Structures are given as C-alpha cells and as structure tokens.
Amino acid sequence: EWLTARGTTLGADNGIGVAAMLALMESDDVAHGPLELLFTIDEESGLTGAAQLDGSMLRGRQLLNLDTEEEDAVTVGCAGGGDSHLSLPISRTASPPGTKAVRMELRGLKGGHSGIDIPLQRGNAVRLLARIIDAGARGTGFQLAAFEGGDKHNAIPREATAVAIVPESQVDGFEHRAGEEYAAIRDAYSATEPDAVLKLSVEDAPTEVLDSSSSWRALHLIHGLPHGVERWSDDIPDLVETSTNLARVRTEPAKLEVLMSTRSSVSSELESLRKRIRAIAHLAGAEVDEDEAYPGWKPDLDSRVLAVLEEAFEEVKGKEPVVEAVHAGLETGIIGEKVPGMDMVSFGPQIEFPHSPDEKVRISSVATFWRILTRTLEKLG
C-alpha cells in the first residue's frame, strides 16, 4: 500500500509533482489546452527557485500546484515565512587540568516538517539537549566544547550532540542531574517521542574548549530561543497562525551559529516574532542576519480553478475535497506576488512524514491524483 525508503527520506515530496508533469509531457491521451510546466529548484531548502523566478516568463494565469500531501484536501492558502541566522562570537581556551569530557547524544526523535508537523508538539532535539546540559551543569565548573544539531530550516531537529567539560570529581554529579532531567523529558514526551534515547559517555577532554563566559552564553541562547506554536488562527479551526523552528546549531572555531525558521499567515505577527528572536540574540551578544520574508497566499474561495478542481474531484472520488489552508510555505505565495491575478490551487496524493526517514506515499492515491489532474485539465480546456 505504501512506498517508503530505507534509512533516508523518500523524496515523494515533491518528486510526485515532478513525475506527474513529466508524464503529462509524454502523454498523448490527455485532453488539455496549452500548458506551461514550471519546475523550480530548492523548494525545500528555501523556495529559492520561485524567489528567483522572472514572473514575466509565465503566460498562463491558472496554476495547478502539485505539492499538497493529503489526498482528500485542496489547499487554497499558506503561511509566509523567513529565516534568521544568529552568530554568537565565542572565545576558546585550553582545557583546564583535571577535567573530563561528557559526550551527550540525543537521538530517535521523530522530527518532521517544521510547518505541517509543528502542532504535533514533538520534541526538538537541540532544545531538549540544551535543557539537559543546563540541568547537569548547575553547580559545576562547566565548559562547552561542541554543540551540533539539526539540519534543514524546514525540519524539526531529530538529533543533537554536545560535549561538556567538567572537573573529573564532578562528572558523576553532572551525569546524575542530566539523567534526571532526561527522565523528566521522557515522561513529558512519552506519547510523542517514545523512541528518544540519550547516550552519555566519558572521555578525555579535548585540547581546546569554549571559555566559561562563552559556554554559558551559548547554552543560554540555545535554551532560551523559542520553538513551536506561537499562536493559533482565530478564523480557521486547528490551523497554526504563527510558529518558529529552532532548526540548526553548529559550533565553529570562533562562533556559534544558530538557524531559526519562522512562519505566519499574518505578516505583522511574523515580523513580531522575528523581532523577539533578534532581541534574545542581542541579549546574548549574537549578531543576526535575517532573510527577506517570503509572502503567504491568501485564500480565494471564489476561484474558478478551485470550482473546476472541486468538480473533477467529486467526479473521480465521489465526494467533495476538504478545502484548507496550511501552515507551511508554498511557492504559490511567491508566484502569486510575482504574477498578479494568478488563480491558484494546490493538490496531490497522500504523503506522510515528509522530511524524515518515515516518509511514505500511498501508492493508490497517486493513481487517483493523476485522474483528478487530467480531469481538471480537460475541464479547464
């Protein structure tokens, strides 16, 4: 019933949309009017292709976006968003004598899409590991040697690792307090993160570590940054209006780099939350570089393309689709801004857990998706 991959993401999001467009190019038995087929690069890593698109290239004013992940849904609106890049200057020093390194690895979290899956209240490995370190470090001569976690801006971090340096006499206490905090986390997240695992190991200290001031500023910055749902929509039930994702942390030789990805369907709330992230960063002494926010897509329930798609949907599936907006960035928001008057809808097959190794696509839904697509093209003429 399902197509999956082993040990990596499947790429059905959005390989299915690409495959459907290539199939249209090859098909000689699909009735349709003139078609433009637009392929864009780097949608997952920042909507780069759509952002660089010259809108004057497009002649059509009816857009079928093949990038929705629920087979019974039609998407007519989305959130806008923007990334914030934080850079915290750090100073390094030689490891103090008589210290040991405690290596911590937090793994097995579910992760997922930072827009679609953010309301599921899954754990963020980066934030949780900072919480564990903060608990273990209290009352010790703690210094940080490394902190790494997360990857893509639109994926909730599933894994994080860190190396803490403490006096050898305080290692047992550090591990005990860290273990207690992890047990509390396991209890709190028992329903959403049953496979989370914390591994602690003691090893020789590295030659260089962050000095004490840099260590605490780095830890407090990671621990203090927001993550998750900020506000729910007042207009659409169960729709997240505003959220942010603590997406990635890296320790470089002279700086700690943090990536935050923020979304909202209300532009003023998007900017307000990004300002708060900037304020927290400045309190820690970090510099902030903000990407230009990409626009959202306001629903148009009087859309002709929507009406035609609903007809095709009912003819193929025998029922009306669920018409919804999503808390995720879609290229339609950018394209709609570049090409005023574009009439847009988005639909696709059933794809679950995108951006994670659990990603899967329902095989039967792909055939149904194809039938709805071709019926819609026939009706649009």
SVG drawing of the C-alpha trace seen along z (x, -y; Angstrom):
<svg xmlns="http://www.w3.org/2000/svg" viewBox="-20 -44 66 46">
<polyline fill="none" stroke="black" stroke-width="0.4" points="0.0,0.0 2.9,-2.4 6.1,-3.3 8.9,-4.0 12.7,-4.4 15.3,-2.8 17.3,-5.0 16.6,-8.3 13.8,-10.5 11.8,-9.1 11.5,-12.4 7.9,-11.8 7.6,-15.4 7.8,-16.7 9.1,-14.0 5.5,-13.1 4.7,-16.5 7.7,-16.4 6.7,-12.9 3.2,-13.9 4.4,-16.9 6.9,-14.7 4.0,-12.2 1.9,-15.0 4.7,-15.8 4.9,-12.3 1.1,-11.5 -0.8,-11.5 -4.2,-10.6 -4.9,-13.5 -7.2,-16.3 -6.0,-19.8 -5.4,-23.3 -2.0,-24.9 0.2,-24.1 3.2,-25.7 5.1,-23.3 7.1,-25.1 9.9,-23.2 11.7,-25.1 14.8,-24.3 15.4,-24.3 11.8,-24.5 12.6,-22.5 15.7,-24.5 14.2,-27.9 11.8,-28.4 14.9,-29.6 13.7,-28.8 10.4,-30.5 12.1,-33.5 14.4,-33.9 11.7,-33.4 11.0,-36.1 7.3,-36.4 7.1,-37.7 8.1,-34.3 4.7,-32.9 1.8,-33.5 -0.8,-31.4 -3.0,-32.8 -4.3,-29.5 -1.9,-27.5 -2.2,-23.9 0.4,-23.5 1.1,-19.7 2.5,-20.0 -0.1,-19.0 0.3,-16.0 -3.3,-15.0 -5.3,-13.1 -8.6,-14.4 -7.6,-18.0 -7.3,-21.0 -5.0,-23.8 -6.0,-27.4 -3.7,-29.3 -0.4,-29.1 1.8,-30.8 4.6,-33.2 8.0,-32.9 11.6,-33.9 14.8,-32.6 17.0,-34.3 20.7,-33.5 22.3,-34.0 26.0,-34.2 27.4,-34.3 31.1,-35.2 32.9,-32.7 36.3,-32.5 38.3,-29.3 40.8,-28.4 42.9,-25.3 41.0,-22.7 41.6,-23.1 43.7,-20.3 41.8,-17.6 38.7,-17.7 36.9,-15.1 34.6,-15.4 31.0,-14.2 29.7,-13.4 25.9,-13.5 23.9,-12.2 20.1,-12.7 18.6,-10.6 15.5,-8.8 13.1,-11.8 10.5,-11.9 11.3,-15.4 9.1,-16.2 8.1,-19.2 8.5,-22.5 5.2,-23.8 2.9,-20.9 4.1,-18.9 4.7,-21.8 1.3,-21.4 2.0,-17.8 4.2,-19.1 7.1,-16.8 10.4,-17.3 13.2,-19.5 16.4,-17.6 18.5,-20.8 16.3,-22.5 15.9,-19.4 19.6,-18.7 20.3,-22.3 17.8,-21.7 19.6,-18.5 23.0,-20.2 21.7,-23.1 20.4,-20.8 23.7,-18.8 25.9,-21.8 24.4,-23.5 27.0,-23.9 29.9,-22.6 32.8,-24.1 31.1,-23.5 32.5,-24.5 31.2,-23.6 33.4,-22.0 30.9,-21.4 27.2,-21.5 25.7,-20.3 22.1,-19.5 19.5,-19.9 19.9,-20.3 17.4,-21.9 15.5,-25.1 12.1,-23.3 12.8,-20.2 12.4,-19.8 15.7,-18.6 15.7,-14.8 19.2,-14.5 21.7,-16.6 25.1,-16.0 27.2,-18.0 30.5,-17.7 30.6,-19.3 33.8,-19.7 33.6,-19.3 36.1,-18.6 36.7,-14.9 35.3,-15.0 32.0,-16.4 31.4,-14.0 29.1,-11.7 27.0,-14.6 26.7,-16.0 25.6,-12.7 23.1,-12.2 21.4,-15.5 21.4,-15.2 19.9,-11.7 17.2,-13.0 16.3,-15.8 16.2,-13.3 13.9,-11.1 11.5,-14.1 11.6,-14.8 10.9,-11.1 7.9,-11.3 6.6,-14.5 7.1,-13.4 6.1,-9.7 3.3,-9.9 5.0,-11.9 8.6,-10.7 8.6,-7.1 11.9,-6.2 14.0,-9.1 17.4,-7.9 20.1,-9.8 23.6,-8.3 26.2,-9.6 29.9,-8.7 33.0,-10.0 36.2,-10.6 39.4,-12.6 39.0,-16.3 39.9,-18.0 42.8,-20.4 40.5,-23.4 37.1,-24.4 34.9,-27.5 35.8,-29.7 33.3,-29.8 31.6,-33.0 31.2,-31.8 29.9,-28.4 27.1,-29.8 26.1,-32.4 25.9,-29.7 23.9,-27.4 21.5,-30.2 21.0,-31.3 20.1,-27.8 18.0,-27.1 16.2,-30.5 15.2,-30.7 11.5,-30.0 10.4,-26.9 6.9,-25.6 3.4,-27.1 3.2,-30.8 -0.4,-31.4 -3.4,-29.6 -5.6,-31.0 -8.8,-32.8 -10.5,-32.2 -9.7,-28.6 -10.1,-25.8 -6.9,-23.8 -4.7,-26.0 -1.5,-27.3 -1.2,-31.0 2.4,-31.7 5.3,-29.4 9.0,-29.1 11.5,-26.3 14.9,-26.2 16.3,-24.5 20.1,-24.1 23.0,-24.7 26.7,-24.5 29.9,-25.4 32.6,-26.9 36.1,-27.8 35.2,-31.4 31.4,-31.4 28.2,-29.5 25.8,-29.6 22.0,-29.1 19.3,-29.0 15.7,-29.9 12.8,-29.5 9.6,-31.4 6.2,-31.2 2.9,-33.0 -0.1,-33.7 -0.2,-37.2 2.8,-39.3 2.8,-41.6 2.9,-38.5 5.7,-37.0 7.8,-40.2 6.9,-40.5 8.2,-37.0 11.4,-37.6 12.0,-40.8 11.7,-38.8 14.3,-36.3 16.5,-39.2 16.1,-40.7 17.0,-37.4 20.0,-37.1 21.2,-40.6 20.9,-40.0 23.3,-37.0 25.7,-39.1 24.9,-37.5 24.6,-39.1 21.5,-38.5 21.1,-38.3 17.5,-38.0 16.5,-36.6 13.8,-38.6 10.5,-37.1 8.5,-35.3 4.8,-36.1 1.8,-34.0 -1.1,-33.1 -4.5,-34.5 -7.4,-32.1 -9.8,-32.9 -12.9,-30.8 -14.5,-32.3 -11.6,-30.9 -12.7,-29.4 -9.8,-26.9 -11.0,-25.8 -14.5,-25.3 -13.3,-23.3 -11.0,-21.2 -13.8,-20.5 -16.0,-19.2 -13.2,-16.9 -12.5,-15.8 -16.2,-14.8 -16.4,-13.0 -13.3,-10.9 -13.7,-10.3 -17.4,-10.7 -17.0,-13.3 -16.0,-16.9 -12.5,-17.7 -11.6,-19.4 -10.6,-23.0 -8.0,-24.2 -5.0,-26.5 -1.7,-25.1 0.9,-26.4 3.7,-25.9 5.5,-27.9 4.3,-27.1 5.7,-28.5 2.2,-29.7 2.7,-32.6 5.7,-33.9 4.4,-33.2 1.1,-34.9 3.0,-38.0 5.2,-37.9 2.2,-37.3 -0.8,-39.4 -4.1,-37.8 -2.8,-34.2 -5.7,-31.8 -4.2,-29.0 -4.9,-25.8 -2.7,-23.0 -3.4,-19.3 -1.6,-15.9 -1.5,-12.3 -1.2,-11.1 2.3,-11.7 3.1,-11.3 6.0,-12.3 7.9,-14.3 11.5,-15.4 12.1,-12.4 13.1,-8.7 9.5,-7.8 8.3,-9.5 5.9,-7.4 3.4,-7.8 0.1,-5.8 0.5,-4.1 -3.2,-4.0 -3.6,-7.8 -1.0,-8.6 -3.3,-7.0 -6.3,-8.9 -4.3,-12.1 -3.4,-11.6 -7.1,-11.1 -8.1,-14.3 -5.3,-16.2 -6.1,-15.0 -9.9,-15.6 -9.2,-19.1 -7.0,-19.9 -9.8,-18.6 -12.4,-20.8 -10.1,-23.9 -9.7,-23.4"/>
</svg>
